[in-house]
């Protein structure tokens, strides 16, 4: 599944991509499958679906971000958006900040 990222966007906007690739070596598909309980095929299909059908976005506000200790999962979700070039494009992610009624501290 190598190459499923937006090279132009990553080269221009993403700091630390080489470090990310190095870290991912600790998480081969078989290990991710064990951790998540999902089949390798399902994980591959989901990754390919997201990466090849952009622009894409993930709607936030009612799920993961309300979970205790969700920071790292949210980091991963935004990394995925960034490396697929789905930030600040029509149909992709817009970073506008939290709505006024959302507590941020």
Backbone torsions as a table, in degrees:
resi	resn	phi	psi	omega
1	UNK	NA	20.4	179.2
2	UNK	-66.7	147.3	175.2
3	UNK	88.8	4.9	179.5
4	UNK	-86.4	58.8	176.2
5	UNK	-150.1	163.0	-178.1
6	UNK	-87.9	95.7	-175.3
7	UNK	-57.4	-42.7	-178.1
8	UNK	-62.9	-46.4	179.7
9	UNK	-64.4	-45.1	-179.5
10	UNK	-61.2	-46.0	-179.7
11	UNK	-61.4	-37.0	-176.2
12	UNK	-83.5	-37.4	-167.0
13	UNK	-121.4	-15.5	-171.0
14	UNK	-103.9	118.7	177.4
15	UNK	-92.2	133.3	174.6
16	UNK	88.9	15.2	-177.9
17	UNK	-61.7	-39.7	178.0
18	UNK	-62.9	-37.0	175.8
19	UNK	-64.6	-39.1	177.4
20	UNK	-62.2	-45.5	178.6
21	UNK	-59.9	-39.8	178.5
22	UNK	-64.6	-43.6	179.7
23	UNK	-64.5	-35.3	-178.8
24	UNK	-66.0	-18.3	177.3
25	UNK	-62.8	-24.6	177.6
26	UNK	-78.1	-6.7	-175.9
27	UNK	-129.6	67.8	174.1
28	UNK	-63.6	161.0	-176.7
29	UNK	-53.1	-38.0	180.0
30	UNK	-63.1	-37.9	179.4
31	UNK	-70.8	-41.2	178.2
32	UNK	-61.8	-39.3	177.4
33	UNK	-61.5	-42.9	178.3
34	UNK	-64.4	-42.9	-177.9
35	UNK	-65.2	-44.1	-173.0
36	UNK	-88.9	-22.9	-174.6
37	UNK	79.7	10.1	178.1
38	UNK	-100.9	150.7	179.2
39	UNK	-69.5	152.0	177.0
40	UNK	-58.0	-38.6	-179.2
41	UNK	-63.6	-42.3	179.7
42	UNK	-65.0	-41.7	178.5
43	UNK	-63.1	-45.7	178.3
44	UNK	-61.7	-45.0	-179.7
45	UNK	-61.3	-42.9	-180.0
46	UNK	-65.0	-43.4	179.5
47	UNK	-63.1	-44.9	-179.8
48	UNK	-65.3	-42.4	179.6
49	UNK	-59.1	-47.0	180.0
50	UNK	-67.7	-46.2	-174.3
51	UNK	-70.0	-32.0	-173.4
52	UNK	-98.1	-1.2	-175.7
53	UNK	-125.4	44.9	-179.5
54	UNK	-88.7	172.6	-1.7
55	UNK	-69.6	153.8	-177.5
56	UNK	-139.7	161.0	175.7
57	UNK	-147.4	159.1	175.8
58	UNK	-114.9	125.3	-179.7
59	UNK	-79.2	128.2	-179.7
60	UNK	-111.0	162.7	171.0
61	UNK	129.3	-19.2	-176.1
62	UNK	-130.7	8.9	-174.9
63	UNK	-133.8	-108.5	-172.2
64	UNK	-50.6	-43.8	-174.8
65	UNK	-67.0	-9.8	175.9
66	UNK	-96.1	3.2	-179.7
67	UNK	-88.2	147.5	176.3
68	UNK	-64.6	135.5	177.6
69	UNK	59.1	42.9	-179.1
70	UNK	-92.1	2.3	-173.3
71	UNK	-56.3	-48.2	-176.8
72	UNK	-66.7	-36.4	177.2
73	UNK	-65.6	-39.1	176.9
74	UNK	-67.5	-37.4	174.9
75	UNK	-58.5	-47.1	-179.3
76	UNK	-61.8	-41.2	179.8
77	UNK	-63.2	-40.3	178.5
78	UNK	-74.6	-32.6	174.0
79	UNK	-60.9	-44.2	178.5
80	UNK	-58.7	-45.1	177.6
81	UNK	-60.0	-43.2	-177.8
82	UNK	-66.5	-50.2	-174.9
83	UNK	-70.1	-17.2	175.9
84	UNK	-93.4	2.3	177.1
85	UNK	71.2	29.9	-176.2
86	UNK	-100.8	24.2	-179.7
87	UNK	-111.7	131.0	176.7
88	UNK	63.0	36.0	174.8
89	UNK	-127.2	151.8	178.5
90	UNK	-58.0	126.8	-178.0
91	UNK	88.0	-4.2	-179.4
92	UNK	-108.5	-151.8	-176.6
93	UNK	-86.1	141.6	171.5
94	UNK	-119.6	129.6	179.8
95	UNK	-100.3	94.8	-175.4
96	UNK	-110.0	-5.3	-177.6
97	UNK	91.9	169.3	-177.3
98	UNK	-74.2	151.4	173.1
99	UNK	-62.1	159.4	-175.2
100	UNK	-58.9	-28.2	-176.0
101	UNK	-92.0	-0.8	-179.2
102	UNK	-87.8	121.2	178.4
103	UNK	-67.3	134.6	-177.6
104	UNK	-116.0	1.7	-180.0
105	UNK	-130.7	NA	NA
